[in-house]
Amino acid sequence: MKRFALNLMFAASILAGPVLTGCDRTVSEEQKVVKKSDGTTVTDKDKTTQSPDGATKTTSEHKVDKVSP
């Protein structure tokens, strides 16, 4: 019984971490895709998230897919 209780407490401590810290909330998300005449695709992504403590974080991603001849 002692071993079961210890395992249960260990599992609960691992699973309770994300619940106590919370998740980031997405404030805004924008994606822009441009396809050029030569077959190249340009993708721009901008995402702004807010953490539970109020800090905001903005991430930008620029991706170019070129078609090989």
Buried (B, 14 or more C-beta within 10 A) or exposed (E): EEEEEEEEEEEEEEEEEEEEEEEBEEEEEEEEEEEEEEEEEBBBBBBBBBEEEEEEEEEEEEEEEEEEE
